[in-house]
């Protein structure tokens, strides 16, 4: 026997938000990629030739993780069985 019903679940996931932050600051060495809380910071550098070569931190790309969840309900077909138990006296 089959019965139509709804299966319910909460779908959890992570969504990311990418932003760029302009820095334009002269630096001596390339900074490392870092993590602050839920944000990963990726430095972007370029070499600029001015009578001498200088390393300039142009911008940082910040990637922030945002937890998400969503309740869903979808139709499903369930199999159903019934049993009848009879006790006999001895």
N, C-alpha and C positions, 0 to 999 in steps of 0.2 A: 504494500500500500504506500502511496506517496502523498505527501501533504505540502502545500505551498505555504511558505513562511518567509520571514525576513531575517537575514543574518545582520547583526549589528557589530561594529568594531570602531575603534578609534585609530585613525591613521596618523602616525607621528613621522616627522621628517625635519629636515633643516633646509632653510632657504638662505641664500647669501645675498648681501648687499655690497656692491663695489663702489667706492667713492675715490676720487683723486684729490689730493691736497697739495697745492703748489707750495714749494719750499724756497727755491732759489737761494741756497746758502752754500758758500764755499766750504769745502771739507778737505781734510788731508788724506783720508782713506775711505774706501767704499764701506758703508755701514752694512751690517748683516740683517737679514730678514728676521723680524721679531714678532712676538705675540704679546698683546696687552689685553688681558681679560678675554673677551670673545672676538677680538679683532686681530687679524694677521696683517702686519705692516711690511710691504715689499718696497724697498727703496729703489728709485730709478735715478741713475747717474749718467752724466755725459761729460766728456772732456772738452773743454773750451780752450781754444788757442788764442792767447792774448800776448804777447811777447814771451810769455812763458806758459807752460801747460799747467792748468789748475783743474782739480776735480770739484765739480759743482753738483750738489744734490738738487736735482730739478724738481722732483715731486715724489710723493709716496702714494702707493696704491694701498688702500685700506679695505680689507675684506672682513666683514662682520657676519658671524653666523647667528641666525635667528631661528629658534626652535618653533615648530608649528605642530598643531594637531587638529584633526578634523573628524567629527563623528559622522559615520556613514551608515546607511541602511540599504541593503540590496536584496532583491527577491531571490530565494533559493528553493530548491526542491529537496525536502527531507524525507527519508524513508522512516516509516512508523510501523511498529509491531506491538501487538497486545498479546498477553498471556492470561489464561484463566487457570487458577489453581483450585483444585477441589481436595479437601482433606477427608480422609476416611478414618472412622473410629476402629480401633483394633480391640 
